[in-house]
Amino acid sequence: LQVEALNASKLKTFKKCDSSYLFSVYTDKPKDGTFYVVYVARSLNVWRTGSKEEATRLRDRLNKLKPLISALEKADSKTFPKELEQLRQSVQNNHTYGNIHHAAACNFASIIRKLCENKQHEIVVNEATTDGCFPLQIAVANEAKESVQELLRLGASATKPDCHLRNAIHYAAERDPEILEV
């Protein structure tokens, strides 16, 4: 499913299932068995499923990424739906990632820069997920060259090991050894 705009008449056939204002779960009133995760500000349908629990989990994960969503929204409104789709896929596949990790996975280099503004960027770019992965490792594993470049520029460590004692150099050797040369 691609992220798609919902027109006002279609949205009126939906019933809101929660009180969330960033991403919210809706159900189709006539069908009452299909649940939609909607980006409320733009009335964008992000995901459709037959499981309310699945929709609620995705909504909760997306709602935790407000700084990333805000930065994407401000960056380029024309590419926002496509980037939101990319982000949704990353969120569904990587439950332990935070803002910086998803930005690295999706190759959102300019967003990485935004997430580090007014912060100690060396700390942000070297923040591990709960399972021990670092943004640079994630970017390398996803062959996200612009993100790799930005993370290194901001002070990401190429030698920090994950929980399997592999660092970004190991990831590069598996995927594309030239990626760290950027």
C-alpha positions in Angstrom: 0.0 0.0 0.0 1.3 3.4 -0.9 0.6 6.5 1.2 -2.4 8.1 -0.4 -4.4 11.3 0.2 -7.9 10.8 1.6 -10.5 13.3 0.3 -13.0 14.9 2.7 -15.9 12.8 1.5 -14.0 9.5 2.0 -12.8 10.7 5.5 -16.4 11.4 6.5 -17.2 7.7 6.0 -14.5 6.8 8.6 -14.9 6.6 12.4 -12.0 7.8 14.5 -11.0 5.1 17.0 -8.7 7.2 19.3 -7.9 10.7 20.4 -4.5 10.9 18.8 -3.7 14.0 16.7 -0.4 13.1 14.8 -1.3 9.6 13.5 -4.7 8.2 14.3 -6.5 4.9 13.7 -9.8 5.1 11.8 -12.3 2.4 10.8 -14.4 2.4 7.7 -18.0 2.8 9.0 -19.7 0.9 6.2 -17.2 -2.0 6.3 -16.3 -1.8 10.0 -13.5 -4.3 9.7 -10.9 -2.3 7.9 -8.6 -0.1 10.0 -6.6 2.8 8.6 -3.6 4.6 10.1 -4.0 8.2 9.0 -1.6 11.1 9.2 -4.1 13.6 10.6 -2.5 16.9 9.5 -2.7 16.0 5.8 -5.4 13.3 5.8 -2.9 10.8 4.4 -3.8 7.1 4.6 -0.5 5.5 5.7 -1.6 1.9 6.2 -4.7 -0.3 5.9 -5.3 -3.6 7.8 -8.0 -5.9 9.1 -6.4 -5.9 12.5 -7.1 -3.1 15.0 -4.1 -4.2 17.1 -1.8 -4.0 14.1 -3.0 -0.5 13.2 -2.7 0.6 16.9 0.9 -0.7 17.1 1.9 1.1 13.9 0.2 4.3 15.1 2.0 4.2 18.4 5.4 3.6 16.8 4.8 6.5 14.3 3.6 8.8 17.1 6.9 8.3 18.9 8.7 9.8 15.9 7.4 13.4 16.1 10.8 15.1 15.7 11.5 13.0 12.6 7.9 13.6 11.2 8.2 17.3 11.8 11.5 17.6 10.1 10.3 15.6 7.1 7.2 17.8 6.9 9.2 21.0 6.8 11.9 19.7 4.4 9.9 19.2 1.2 6.1 19.0 1.1 6.1 17.4 -2.4 8.2 14.4 -1.4 6.6 14.0 2.0 4.1 11.2 1.0 6.9 9.1 -0.6 9.2 9.7 2.4 6.4 8.9 4.8 5.9 5.6 2.9 9.6 4.8 3.2 9.4 5.6 7.0 6.4 3.4 7.5 8.2 0.5 6.0 11.2 1.1 8.2 9.0 1.4 11.3 7.2 -1.8 10.5 10.5 -3.7 10.0 12.5 -2.1 12.8 10.6 -1.8 16.1 13.7 -0.8 18.2 14.7 2.2 16.1 14.4 5.7 17.2 14.3 8.9 15.2 18.0 9.0 14.2 18.0 5.3 13.3 15.0 5.5 11.0 16.5 8.6 9.3 19.7 6.6 8.8 17.8 3.6 7.4 15.8 5.7 5.0 18.8 7.8 3.8 17.3 11.1 5.0 20.7 12.8 5.3 19.2 16.3 5.6 16.9 15.1 8.4 19.8 13.6 10.3 21.3 17.1 10.2 18.0 18.6 11.5 17.7 16.0 14.3 21.2 17.0 15.4 20.7 20.8 15.4 21.0 22.4 18.8 22.1 19.1 20.4 25.4 17.4 21.1 25.5 15.7 17.7 28.2 13.3 18.6 25.8 11.8 21.2 22.9 11.7 18.8 24.7 10.0 16.0 26.3 7.5 18.3 23.0 6.5 20.0 22.4 2.7 20.1 19.0 1.1 19.6 17.8 -1.2 22.4 19.3 -4.1 20.5 22.7 -2.4 20.2 22.7 -1.1 16.6 24.1 2.4 15.8 22.9 4.8 13.1 26.1 4.4 11.0 25.8 0.6 11.0 22.1 0.9 10.0 23.0 3.4 7.2 25.8 1.2 5.9 23.6 -2.0 6.0 20.9 -0.1 4.0 23.6 1.3 1.6 22.4 4.8 2.5 25.4 6.7 1.2 24.3 10.2 1.9 23.4 9.2 5.5 26.7 7.5 5.9 28.5 10.7 4.8 26.4 12.9 7.1 26.8 10.6 10.1 30.5 10.5 9.7 30.7 14.3 9.2 28.7 14.7 12.5 31.1 12.4 14.4 29.6 8.9 14.2 32.0 6.3 15.2 32.8 3.6 12.6 34.4 1.4 15.3 31.5 1.1 17.9 30.5 -2.6 18.1 26.9 -3.8 18.0 25.7 -6.6 20.3 27.4 -9.1 17.9 30.7 -7.2 18.2 30.4 -6.0 14.6 31.1 -2.4 13.7 30.3 -0.3 10.6 33.4 -1.7 8.8 32.0 -5.2 9.2 28.7 -4.1 7.8 30.5 -2.4 4.9 32.5 -5.5 4.1 29.2 -7.5 3.9 27.4 -4.9 1.7 29.6 -2.5 -0.1 33.2 -1.9 1.1 33.3 1.4 -0.8 30.5 2.9 1.2 32.8 4.1 4.0 35.0 5.9 1.5 32.4 8.6 0.9 
